[in-house]
Amino acid sequence: MGPRPGNLVDPQDKELAPQRLCHGRQVGPNLREYPTGVAVRVTYRLATDNLASVAAEAAWAENMGYDAMSSNETAHDSFLPLALAATSTTRTTLETRVAIAFPRSPMVTAYLARDLQDLSEGRFRLGLGTQVKGHIQRRFSTEWEAPGPRLREYVQALKAIWNSWQTGEKLAYHGESYNFSLMTPFFDPGPSEYPAPEVFTAAVNAYNCQVAGEVSDGLMLHSLTSPEYVRQVVRPALDKGAQKAGRDSRALKITGGGFIITGPDRSSIRTMQAEVRRRIAFYASTRSYFPVLEAHGFQEIGQQLHEMSLKGQWAEMGELVSDEMLGAFSVSGEYDEIADKFVERYSGLLDEVSFTLVSEKQPEEAQMRKMVRRLQELD
């Protein structure tokens, strides 16, 4: 049950440029400070490459004390594993992290989410992402348009559809990208005994963080992130979006936490650091992540990695990730110290931690429970 690379979204709008950090030093105002003192929830990522084992794995994760579990969408569908997980769990939140929005009509997604919400008895959370232009056009053969405004409409349309089913009101959503006006009784599932699912949107740049503040219930961070970027870019943009929409940003959740590297000893940690360097290099080669790199002064490395990726030099790219860059985007520590080290960096910034270990070998169950419990106890 080793980890699988995440695949969160990477919007391209840059209407809100990130405030610059120079290797962790703030340049520019911080819009607000966020209180500490709120215990975090801990999320486990399911392995989705073998559907036959998902139900058992989900039951195991719930037994380990996790508060939620997620299903990503890289080489497999993100919804099917959660249907299986719903049958073997009773208390954990089940989330797509993330489902790619644009290849699916909001109507298709609305039905999927509604069915999973009913099956899980109200425990489903819909995590949505945009993906990048090349994948939308050439892998999904779908039209590409400005992803931020389109994602805003997508979430609004979902909520309009769910409201129509729940209340019987006429479906009437009209936007630039989506229009919905037909819902006949034959295709209407009717009201659910559970509330509409939470909708979280994934974001990297400031514009899409603002969109999350406007319409989403929370924001899913990408693995390539840092406490500085969350504090100086993500949080202020989320606040700005919430203020624009007349919402209380304190009610919005942020989930994520970057790469977590842990093991029983320093030797095993060094081995896993090599793998994380490769993952950082992979993500940093994508131009949609450049705002995160620029905030730390790594934009030149990002450009070099991008050029290497075009040449297919994937095996060599990890060598460009310095110790400083590794430290910016990951937290390292042995089993007994990783929770405290993580909280030292992210205290007060996250509501939920994606605690996925970068290793094919999991710790003993007693140790796993201890790490999860320690994260839950810390602010």
ABEGO torsion letter per residue (X at the ends): XBBBBBBBBBBABAABBBBBBBGGBBBEBBABBBBBGBBBBBBBBBBAABAAAAAAAAAAAAAAGBABBBBBBBABBAAAAAAAAAAABAABBBBBOBBBAAABBAAAAAAAAAAAAAAAGGABBBBBBAEBAAAAAAAAGBBBBBAAAAAAAAAAAAAAAAAAAAAGBBBBBBBAABBBABBBAAABAEBBABBBBBBBBBBABAAAAAAAAAABABBBBBABBBAAAAAAAAAAAAAAAAAAAGBBAAABBBBEGEBBBBBABAAAAAAAAAAAAAAAAAAAABAAAAAAAAAAGAAAAAAAAAAAAAAGBAAAAAAABBAAAAAAABBBEBAAAAAAAAAAAABGABABBBBBBBBABBBBAAAAAAAAAAAAABX
